[in-house]
């Protein structure tokens, strides 16, 4: 060994100056915020679902699974849960199909494409509560834009009270949710489409492939990971979409537009039944967890092949 090297003093690196330790120290505030505002509420909701509570939400008595038993014995809970599933399936399906169609159109080079892309993003860029309030005015029976247009054009001389009947109110809420959610799906799909190498389409054209064949054999397989991730996010957001329904109809008429998230809110803050509300929140968490795990399984399966 070189004597000069051996005689050099060893430099001790302080523990808190290493890059990894510094990174963890910088992450501590964010971790503390996550624990305080995410992990703790989740744990507390699970705990509350096993207790009887008083009117101000204090835990009074440990009743094990009685809140769940009471919940599962009520017909209204199952109606709301089924409606939540129907709401999510219809909304996400429409957002995916329309969003993909718009993305395919915007991926084509045409005059005014930049303006079209800007117009498409407007519903998503606007605040959801503001958009829902605008649609609430649009659906108004007496002076709403929709009924006014139908009357002056002669298309429907006596249009209905859109938010006053169960079926029409549900469809009206569904339409607004789809309208707000389409731009996100279109932009995500458009980003995925632009990552597809153009030479694949050129080779397919040289082989005489039709437009449908190019979409089915090139676009769809390469877009599959983006489709899975986008639809998963859309499912999670749509299932928990509180703003649209609460602003438009508040779950009415006669709870006909309630989904689980609005029903939980009513149980907790209108009926002050925090135990059953927490039990419903646990059920909603379980549904979304199962859905996420299924999507993850499909995603990694597609990546493997």
C-alpha positions in Angstrom: 0.0 0.0 0.0 1.2 3.5 -0.8 2.6 5.2 2.4 1.2 8.6 1.3 -2.3 7.1 1.0 -2.0 5.4 4.3 -0.9 8.6 6.0 -3.8 10.6 4.8 -6.4 11.5 7.4 -9.7 9.6 7.0 -12.6 11.9 6.2 -15.7 11.1 8.2 -18.9 11.9 6.5 -21.6 13.1 8.8 -24.7 11.0 8.9 -27.1 13.9 8.0 -25.1 15.0 5.0 -25.4 11.9 2.9 -27.8 12.2 0.0 -30.2 9.4 1.0 -30.5 10.6 4.6 -31.1 14.2 3.4 -33.8 12.9 1.0 -35.6 11.2 3.8 -35.3 14.2 6.0 -36.8 16.4 3.3 -39.7 13.9 2.9 -40.6 13.9 6.5 -42.9 17.0 6.4 -44.8 15.4 3.4 -45.0 12.1 5.2 -46.3 13.8 8.4 -49.0 15.6 6.3 -50.0 12.3 4.7 -50.3 10.6 8.0 -52.3 13.5 9.5 -54.7 14.1 6.7 -54.9 10.7 5.0 -53.8 7.7 7.1 -55.4 8.8 10.3 -58.8 9.6 8.9 -58.9 6.2 7.1 -58.0 4.3 10.3 -60.5 6.4 12.3 -63.3 5.6 9.8 -62.6 1.9 10.1 -62.6 2.2 13.9 -65.9 4.2 13.8 -67.6 1.5 11.7 -67.2 -0.8 14.7 -68.7 1.5 17.3 -71.9 3.1 18.3 -71.6 6.9 18.2 -73.5 9.8 19.7 -74.8 12.8 17.8 -71.5 14.6 17.7 -69.6 11.6 16.5 -67.9 10.5 19.7 -67.3 6.7 20.0 -69.7 5.4 22.7 -69.8 1.6 22.6 -68.0 -1.1 20.8 -70.7 -3.1 18.9 -68.4 -5.2 16.6 -70.1 -5.6 13.2 -73.6 -4.5 14.1 -73.4 -1.4 11.9 -72.6 -3.6 8.9 -75.4 -6.0 9.8 -77.9 -3.1 10.0 -76.7 -1.7 6.8 -76.9 -5.0 4.8 -80.4 -5.5 6.0 -81.7 -2.3 4.5 -83.0 -2.3 1.0 -82.1 1.4 0.4 -78.4 0.6 0.9 -78.5 -2.1 -1.8 -80.4 0.2 -4.2 -77.8 3.0 -3.7 -74.9 0.5 -4.1 -76.4 -0.9 -7.4 -77.1 2.6 -8.6 -73.5 3.5 -7.9 -72.2 0.6 -10.0 -74.6 1.5 -12.8 -73.6 5.1 -12.6 -69.9 4.3 -12.8 -70.2 1.7 -15.6 -72.4 4.0 -17.8 -70.3 7.1 -17.2 -66.9 5.6 -17.6 -68.0 3.7 -20.8 -69.3 6.9 -22.4 -66.2 8.9 -21.3 -63.9 6.2 -22.8 -65.7 5.8 -26.1 -66.3 9.5 -26.7 -62.9 10.5 -25.4 -61.2 7.9 -27.7 -63.2 9.1 -30.7 -62.3 12.7 -30.0 -58.6 11.8 -29.5 -58.5 9.9 -32.8 -60.0 13.0 -34.6 -57.6 15.4 -32.9 -54.7 13.2 -33.9 -55.4 13.8 -37.5 -53.6 16.8 -39.1 -56.2 19.4 -40.1 -56.6 23.2 -40.2 -57.7 24.6 -36.8 -56.5 21.5 -34.8 -54.9 23.6 -32.1 -58.1 25.6 -31.6 -60.1 22.3 -31.4 -57.8 20.9 -28.8 -58.2 24.1 -26.7 -62.0 23.9 -26.9 -62.0 20.3 -25.9 -60.1 20.9 -22.7 -62.5 23.7 -21.5 -65.1 21.6 -19.6 -62.3 19.8 -17.7 -60.3 23.0 -17.0 -63.3 24.7 -15.4 -64.1 24.1 -11.8 -66.5 21.1 -11.3 -68.8 22.9 -8.9 -69.1 25.9 -11.2 -69.8 23.6 -14.2 -72.5 21.8 -12.2 -74.1 25.0 -11.1 -74.2 26.2 -14.8 -75.9 23.0 -15.7 -78.3 23.3 -12.8 -79.4 26.7 -14.3 -79.6 25.1 -17.8 -81.9 22.4 -16.6 -84.2 24.8 -14.8 -87.8 24.2 -15.7 -89.0 27.8 -15.9 -86.1 29.8 -17.3 -83.4 27.3 -18.1 -81.6 27.5 -21.5 -82.5 23.9 -22.4 -86.3 24.2 -22.0 -86.2 27.7 -23.6 -84.4 26.3 -26.7 -86.8 23.4 -27.0 -89.8 25.7 -26.8 -88.8 28.4 -29.3 -87.6 25.8 -31.8 -90.8 23.9 -31.5 -89.0 20.6 -30.8 -90.8 20.2 -27.5 -93.6 22.6 -26.6 -94.0 21.2 -23.1 -90.6 20.0 -21.9 -90.4 18.2 -18.6 -88.9 19.2 -15.3 -85.6 17.5 -15.9 -84.5 17.4 -12.3 -88.0 16.7 -10.9 -88.4 13.1 -12.0 -86.3 10.1 -10.9 -85.2 8.8 -14.4 -84.7 12.2 -16.1 -82.8 13.5 -13.0 -80.5 10.5 -13.1 -79.9 10.9 -16.8 -79.3 14.6 -16.4 -76.7 14.0 -13.6 -75.1 11.3 -15.7 -74.8 13.6 -18.8 -73.1 16.4 -16.8 -70.6 13.9 -15.3 -69.8 12.6 -18.7 -69.5 16.1 -20.2 -67.0 17.1 -17.5 -65.0 13.9 -17.7 -64.6 13.5 -21.5 -61.8 16.1 -22.0 -59.5 14.3 -19.5 -59.9 11.0 -21.3 -59.5 12.6 -24.7 -56.2 14.3 -23.7 -54.8 11.2 -22.1 -55.7 9.1 -25.2 -54.3 11.8 -27.5 -51.0 11.7 -25.6 -50.9 7.9 -26.0 -51.7 8.1 -29.7 -48.9 10.5 -30.4 -46.4 8.0 -28.9 -47.3 5.5 -31.6 -44.5 5.4 -34.2 -45.9 6.7 -37.6 -43.8 4.1 -39.5 -46.1 1.3 -38.2 -49.0 2.9 -40.0 -46.9 3.5 -43.1 -45.9 -0.2 -43.2 -49.6 -1.2 -42.7 -50.7 1.0 -45.6 -48.1 -0.5 -47.8 -49.5 -3.9 -47.0 -53.0 -2.7 -47.9 -54.5 -2.5 -44.4 -57.8 -0.7 -44.0 -58.4 2.1 -41.5 -60.2 -0.4 -39.1 -57.4 -2.9 -39.4 -54.8 -0.3 -38.5 -56.8 0.8 -35.5 -57.5 -2.8 -34.3 -54.0 -4.2 -34.9 -51.7 -1.2 -34.2 -53.5 1.6 -32.3 -55.5 -0.4 -29.8 -52.7 -2.8 -28.7 -50.2 0.0 -28.2 -52.8 2.2 -26.5 -53.9 -0.6 -24.1 -51.8 0.4 -21.1 -53.0 4.0 -21.4 -56.6 2.8 -21.7 -56.3 0.7 -18.5 -54.8 3.5 -16.4 -57.2 6.1 -17.7 -60.3 4.0 -17.1 -59.1 3.0 -13.7 -58.7 6.7 -12.7 -62.0 7.5 -14.2 -63.7 4.7 -12.3 -62.3 5.9 -9.0 -63.3 9.5 -9.7 -66.7 8.7 -11.0 -67.6 6.4 -8.2 -66.8 9.1 -5.7 -68.2 12.0 -7.7 -70.0 14.0 -5.0 -70.1 17.5 -6.5 -72.2 16.9 -9.6 -75.1 15.0 -7.9 -75.1 17.1 -4.7 -75.2 20.4 -6.6 -77.8 19.3 -9.2 -80.3 17.3 -7.2 -78.8 16.6 -3.7 -79.7 13.0 -4.3 -83.3 13.7 -5.1 -86.0 13.4 -6.0 -86.8 10.9 -3.3 -83.1 9.7 -3.1 -83.4 8.5 -6.7 -80.1 9.9 -7.8 -78.1 9.1 -4.6 -74.9 7.1 -5.0 -72.8 5.8 -2.1 -70.8 8.9 -1.6 -73.8 11.2 -1.4 -75.7 8.7 0.8 -72.7 8.5 3.2 -72.8 12.3 3.4 -76.5 12.3 4.3 -76.2 9.6 6.9 -73.3 11.4 8.6 -74.2 15.0 8.4 -78.0 15.0 7.9 -79.1 12.0 10.0 -76.0 12.2 12.3 -75.6 8.4 12.1 -71.8 8.3 12.0 -71.4 4.6 12.7 -73.5 3.4 9.7 -72.0 6.1 7.5 -68.5 4.9 8.4 -69.6 1.3 7.6 -70.8 2.5 4.2 -67.4 4.2 3.7 -65.6 1.0 4.4 -67.8 -0.9 1.9 -67.0 1.8 -0.7 -63.3 1.5 0.1 -63.5 -2.3 -0.3 -65.3 -2.0 -3.7 -62.7 0.4 -5.0 -59.8 -1.7 -3.6 -61.1 -4.8 -5.4 -61.5 -2.8 -8.6 -58.0 -1.4 -8.4 -56.5 -4.8 -7.7 -58.3 -6.3 -10.7 -57.1 -3.5 -12.9 -53.6 -3.9 -11.7 -53.8 -7.6 -12.5 -55.0 -6.9 -16.0 -52.3 -4.2 -16.5 -49.4 -6.4 -15.4 -50.8 -9.3 -17.4 -50.9 -7.2 -20.5 -47.4 -6.0 -19.8 -46.1 -9.5 -19.5 -47.3 -10.4 -22.9 
